[in-house]
Amino acid sequence: MGTPARAGEGPLERRLGVADAVTIGLGSMIGAGIFAALAPAARAAGSGLLLGLAAAAVVAYCNATSSARLAARYPASGGTYVYGRERLGDFWGYLAGWAFVVGKIASCAAMALTVGSYVWPERAHAVAVAAVVALTAVNYAGIHKSAWLTRVIVGVVLAVLAVVVVAGLTSGAADPGRLDVGSDATAGGVLQAAGLLFFAFAGYARIATLGEEVRDPARTIPRAIPLALGITLVVYAAVAVSALAVLGGGGPGDGGLGDVAAPLAAVVREAGHPGLAPVVRAGAAVAATGSLLALILGVSRTTLAMARDRHLPHALAAVHPRFAVPHRAELAVGAVVALLAATADLRGAIGFSSFGVLVYYALANASAWTLGPEEGRPPRAVPIAGLAGCLVLAFALPLSSVVSGAAVLAAGAAVYALRRAVT
């Protein structure tokens, strides 16, 4: 069990209802991923892109169901860090928290650099650091302000995506025949595409990591997670169909979806609306901002939970007496992300982050499998399919991502063993 909270480390305030929780989940999922992930996924799967999307959605559904049941049972900040600790043992909870914090810090930096590349490409690093500082300040001021800003961002992004879908599907460039699965689609390519697209689905974890700030978590969390996931799947499917119909799948050199750097801007240009391309680019910047906001929020809460148990410096467990947020954890996360955004090229970090996220959810499914019927256990097939799916997608990722992800997990395990040896 975790170390009891002391003075200045009290519980967070429960302010979020179902709508706020769904909005935070949407802000995490419907973000920069839909603007950036389609091209590399199409490069891997070709005309099998929709199959990859479906595979990612099935694994995400299993993960969401397992996470929802666990979050209702353990409504505290930390997500699978808490579930793994309570159901599987201290080490497995720690490993889940390590995978989440390290992987998502890399994701935060990648999202910040995405903002910079769309807003001011020549000064991408400077803009990225400014975005991190600004959003850390928003989170520091309180969860309600974060939820309000996320709601605005989600609205803007959904409007931009609707423009892309309508412009693409109503244009003469759309060809339904391009949706057919051709010989270019392979099982390995579809699975790799699913692993890359899963990165864009993973935001529902933010709802679980906010468990200590949700009103009536036993009712709110199981409702909010599937709602957010279902809305996201509908949006992603519509965008993917529009992009495939206009551009086709295709890989490098084929001129299709897999061969463009900004696929949704390319959709509106090919559809005969080049004037909409700047709008789409602006939407991408807003989407990346929304993802960055939610990522910093979730990482800081897991950092708080791990600091409470002294797996991270205990000073990070402090809760602000006025704003009721883990202010030291937020400042520490913001500082590390700002440093990475200022100095690093993290394009390869997306694959690494996907590996870490899939390991994190594999442990969530393993934890859910141990629940008893009286604890709200999901059907046995759900955590089994989720665990197997996470492992398959993780090892279907590019080899460099698998090797780097495994190395970081091994380093985390070594830190845990060293800490146990000296205490």
N, C-alpha and C positions, 0 to 999 in steps of 0.2 A: 504494500500500500504506500501511497505517497506521504511525504512529510507534511504534517498539519501546517496550515497557513499561520503565520505569526502576524504581529502588528505591522501594518503597512503591506501585508501580503494577502489581504482578505479576498473574499470571492468577488468576482466581477458582477456588475449590475445587470439583471435580466430585463432588457429593453426591447428585444426584437420579437416581432410576431411572424406569422407565416409569410405575409407579403414581403417583409424586409428580408427574411431568410431566403426566399425564392429569388429575390432581386440580387442579393449578394452572390448566390449560386450562378445566376444568369450572367452577372458581371464577370465572373471568373471563367465561364465556359464560352459565352458568346463574346469573344474578345479578339485579340490579334491572331489567334490560331486559324480562324476561318479565312482570314485574309492571306495568311502565309502558308498554311499547312497543305492546302489543296495541290499546289504545284509539286512539292517533293513526293506527296502521296501518289499523285498521278504518274510521276516519273517511275515509281516503283511498281504500281499496279496496272498502268495503262488503262485500257477500257474496263478493267475490273475495279475501278475506283469505288463504285457504289457497293460492291461486295466488301471491300475493305471497310467502308463506312458502316455497313451493317454488322460486320464482325466486331468492330470497335464498340458499337452501340450495345451489342449483346453482352460483352464483357463489362461495359460500363453499367448496364442494368443490374447485373449480378452484384457488382461492387456497391452500387447505390443501395440495393436492398439490404445487403449485409451491413453496410455502414449505418443505414437508418435504424436497423434493429439494435445495433450496438450503441449508437448515439442516444437512443431512447433509454437504454439500460444504464449508460454511463454518461450523463449530461454534464461533462466537465470539459474545459479547454484541453486540447491536445490530440483529439481524434484517435487514430490507430495507435499512437504512442500509449494512450491510456488503455485502449482495448487489449492490445498485445500484452501489456504489463499485467492486467487483471486476469486475462484468460489463458495466456501462454507462458507467462513468467517475465521476470524483470528484464532479462537480456533481449527477448524478442520485442518487447515494448520499446526498449532503448534503440534497437536496430531500426524499427519503424520510424521513430522520431528522428534518428540520424539521417535516414534516407530522405525523409520529408524536408528537413531543414536545409541540408546541403543541396539537394536537388532543386528545391524551390528558390533558394537564394540565387542559384545560377539562372533559373527561369526569370526571376525578378530583374536581374541584370540584362538578360536577353530582351525582355519586354521594354525596359528603359531604352535600350539601344534601338529598338524598333520605333519607339516614339521619335527619337532623334533623327533616324534615317528618313522618316516621312516629313517631319517638320522642317528640318534644316540639315540636309545630307552632309554639307561641308563642315558642320559643327555638331555632328551626331553625338559625340561623347559629352560635350558641354551641355547640350539639351537633355541628354539622358540623366546626367547628375542633377540638373535643375528639377527634372520631373520627380526623381527620387526624393529630393529634399522637400518639395512641395507636398507630395502625397504622404510622406512620413508625418509632416505637420498636420495634415488633415486627420490622419489616424490618431495622432496624439491628442487632438482636441475632442475625441469621443466617437464611439461607435455609431451614434445616431447621425452625425454629420457624414460619416463614411457611407452609411446606407443611403442617405439622401443623394450624395454625389453619384454613387453607383447607379441609382435609379435614373438619373439624368443621362448618364453615359449609355446605359442599356437602351434607353429610348432612342438616342441618336443613332446608335449602331444598328438597331433593328430597322430604323427608317432607311438607312443607307443600303442595308442588305435587301430590303424590299424593292428599292429602286433597281438594284442589280438583277434581281429575279425577274421583275416585270419587264425591264428593258431587254433582257436576254431572251426570255420565252416568247415575247410578242414580236420579235424581230424576224426578218426574213433569213437571217444567218443561222437560226436555230434549226437543227436537223435531228429529229427523233431517232434516226438510224444510228447516230453516234452513241446512243445509250446502250446499244447491244454489246455484249461481252465478246471480244474477239480472241484470236489465238495469241495475242501479245500478253494476255493476262495469265500469270502463273500463280500457283499456290503460294510459293515463297514471296512473290511480289505483293500479292494481296495481303498476306500476313504482315509484311513490313509496312505496307500502307496503313493497315489497321493500327499497328503500334505507333506510327507517327500521328495518325488522326486521334488516337486515344489521348494524346497530350492535350488536345483541345477540349475533350470531354471532362477532364479530371477536376474541374472546378467545384463539383458538388462536395468535395472534401472540405471546402471552406465553411459550409453549413455545419458539418460535424465538428470542426475545430472551434466553432463559435458556440458550442453547446452550453457553456456556462453563462452566456449572455442572451439566451433564447427563453422567452416566456413559455411555460408549460412544455418543456422539451419532449416529454413522452408523447405528446400529441403533435407538436409543431414540426419536429425534425422528420419523422416518418412521412409527413405530408409534403414538406418543402422539398426534400431531395428528389423524389420521383417527379414532382411537378416541374422542377427546374430542368431535370434531365429530359423529360418528354418534350418540353418546349424547345430545348436546344436541338434535339434530334430532328424535329420538324423543320426548324430553320436551316440546319446544316444540309439536310436532304434536298430542300428546295434550292439552295445555293449550288450544291454539287450538280444537280440535274441541269440547272441553267448553264453552268460553266461547261459541262460536258456537251450539251446540245449545241452550244455556240462554237466552242473551241475543239471539241473532241479530246480524247485522252492523250495519247502520244508521249513519247519520251524525248530526250535531248536530240535536237536537230529535226524533229518532226513538225515543229511549229504548233503543236497542240498545247493543252493545258499544262503538261509536264515540262514545257520548254519556255515558260514565261516567268519572269520574276515577280510581277504583280498581277496575278491571274484575274482578280475581279475588275481591276481597271481595264485589262485586256478584253474582258467580256463586254463592257459597255462600249468600248471603241469598236470592236468587231460588230456589235449590234447596231452601229450607225449613230452613236451618241457620244462622240469624243469630248463634248463639253461636260459630260458627267464624270470624266476621269478624275479631275481635281476634287470633286465631291467624294469620290470613293477613297482617294488618298487621304483626305481629311478624316473620313470615317475610320480608316485604318489607324490613324494616329490616336483618335479618340478611343478606339477599341483597345489599343495597346495600353493606353492610360488606365482604362477600366481594369484590365487584367493585372497591371502592376499594382493598382490600389488594393485589389482583393488578395493578391499574392502576399504583399507585405503584411496585410491584416492576418492572414492565416499562419504565416511563418512566425510572426511575433507571438501568437497564442500557443503554438507548439513549443517555442522557446521558453515561454512562461512556464508551461507544464513541466518541461525537462529541468528547468532551473529550480522549481519547487522540490523536485526529487534529487537535486544536486548532481544531475548528469551534466549540467552546464553550470557556470558560475552562479551561486545562489543570489548574488546581488540583482540578477536579472528577474527575480521573482516579485519584485516590488510592484504594487498597484497604486496608481496616482490617487491621492485622497480626494481630489476634486473631480477629475474626468473619469475615474473608475476604469482606466485602461492600463495595460502593462507597459508603462512609459519607458522604463529602462530597456526592456526587450525590444520595443519598437525602435528606440534610438540606436541600439546596437545593430539590429538588422538593417536599418536604413544606412548606417555608416558603412557596413560591409558591402552592401549592394552598390552604394555610391562609388566606393573604391573600385569595385569590379567594373562598373559602367564607365569609369573614367580611364581605365587602363587596359581592359581586356577585350579581345575579339571572341565573343561567345556564340558564334554561329553554330559551332559544334556542340554547345551546351544543351541544345534542345534535345538531341538524341540521348545525351547523358541523363537529362532530367526525366525523360520518358522512362528510362530504365529504372531510375529511383522511384518514380511514382508507381510503376507497375509492381515493384517489390513491396512497396508500402501497402498497396491494395491486396497483394497476395497474402500478406499477414493479416489484413482486415478480414478476408474471407476465412482464413484459418481460425481466427478468433471467433467469428460468427458460427462456425461449425461446432464449437464447444458449448454453445448456448443450449439450455434445456427448454422443453416445451413451455414450462411455466415462465420462462424468461423472454418469451416472444421469438423463439428460434424460427428463422425462415425455413422453407422446405429444404431438405438436405441437398437436393440437386443444385440449389442456387450457390451456396458457398463452394461446393466442389467444382462446378463449372467456372465460377469466378476465379478460384485459385489456379486451376489448370489454364484458363484463358490468359491470366496475367503472366504466368511463366512462359507460355508459348509466345506471346507477343513480345515479351522482354527479350527473349533470345532470338527472335526474328529481326530485331533491330540491327543496324549496321554493326559490324564487328568492333569498330573503334568505340562505339557507345557501350557495348557490352563489356569490353575489357576495362574501360575507364570507370564504368559504374561499379563493376565487381571490385576493382581496386579500392575505390573510395569506401565501399561497404566493409571490405576487409580492414581498412585503416580504422574505421569506426569500431569494429569488433576488437581490434588491438587496444584502442583507447579504453574501452570498457574493461577488458581484462587487466590492463595496467592499473586502472582505478581500483578494481576489486582487490588487486594484489597489495596495494599500499594502504588500504583502509581496513 
